[in-house]
Amino acid sequence: MQTEILFTVEEAPEGGYLARALGHSLYVQADSIEDLHHQVRDAVQCHFDEADKPRLIRLHYVRDEVLAA
C-alpha cells in the first residue's frame, strides 16, 4: 500500500487550477482551491481500491514567474 500520493498544482491559463498526480494517470481541473481539494479527493477515491488507497494526498503548488533583467 502506498502511504502518500503527490499532485503538482499549477494555475490554468484560462483561470482555475490544474493538478496532475506523479506516477499515476490522474488529472484534475478546478475553478477554486476548495473545488480542487474536492476534485483531488474524488479522483483518488475513484482511482484506487480501498486497500490500495494512499492515506495522504500531498499538493505541490508550482508557480512560474518571469522577471525582466
C-alpha positions as CSV (number, residue, x, y, z in Angstrom):
1,M,0.0,0.0,0.0
2,Q,1.2,3.4,-0.9
3,T,1.1,5.9,2.0
4,E,1.1,9.1,0.0
5,I,0.3,10.4,-3.4
6,L,1.7,13.7,-4.8
7,F,-0.1,16.1,-7.1
8,T,1.6,19.1,-8.8
9,V,-0.8,22.0,-9.0
10,E,-0.5,24.9,-11.4
11,E,-2.7,27.9,-12.2
12,A,-4.5,27.3,-15.5
13,P,-4.0,29.9,-18.2
14,E,-7.8,30.4,-18.5
15,G,-8.2,30.6,-14.7
16,G,-8.6,28.0,-12.0
17,Y,-6.2,25.2,-11.3
18,L,-4.7,22.0,-12.9
19,A,-3.4,19.1,-10.8
20,R,-1.5,16.0,-12.0
21,A,-0.6,13.0,-9.9
22,L,3.0,12.0,-10.2
23,G,3.3,8.3,-11.2
24,H,-0.4,7.9,-11.9
25,S,-2.9,8.7,-14.6
26,L,-4.8,11.2,-12.5
27,Y,-5.6,14.7,-13.8
28,V,-7.9,17.2,-12.2
29,Q,-9.2,20.7,-13.2
30,A,-11.0,23.1,-10.8
31,D,-12.1,26.7,-10.5
32,S,-11.1,27.2,-6.9
33,I,-8.8,25.8,-4.2
34,E,-11.8,24.3,-2.3
35,D,-13.1,22.7,-5.6
36,L,-9.6,21.4,-6.3
37,H,-9.4,19.7,-2.9
38,H,-12.8,18.1,-3.5
39,Q,-11.8,17.0,-7.1
40,V,-8.5,15.6,-6.0
41,R,-10.0,13.6,-3.2
42,D,-12.7,12.3,-5.5
43,A,-10.2,11.3,-8.2
44,V,-8.1,9.3,-5.6
45,Q,-11.2,7.7,-4.2
46,C,-12.3,6.5,-7.7
47,H,-8.8,5.5,-9.0
48,F,-7.7,3.3,-6.1
49,D,-9.3,0.3,-4.4
50,E,-9.9,0.8,-0.7
51,A,-6.9,-1.4,0.3
52,D,-4.5,0.4,-2.1
53,K,-5.7,4.0,-1.5
54,P,-3.0,6.3,-0.2
55,R,-3.5,7.7,3.3
56,L,-2.2,11.2,2.4
57,I,-2.7,13.4,-0.6
58,R,0.1,16.0,-1.0
59,L,-0.4,19.0,-3.2
60,H,2.7,20.7,-4.5
61,Y,2.0,24.2,-5.9
62,V,4.2,25.2,-8.9
63,R,4.2,28.8,-10.0
64,D,6.1,30.3,-13.0
65,E,7.3,33.8,-12.5
66,V,9.2,35.8,-15.2
67,L,11.4,38.7,-14.2
68,A,12.9,41.3,-16.5
69,A,16.7,41.5,-16.1
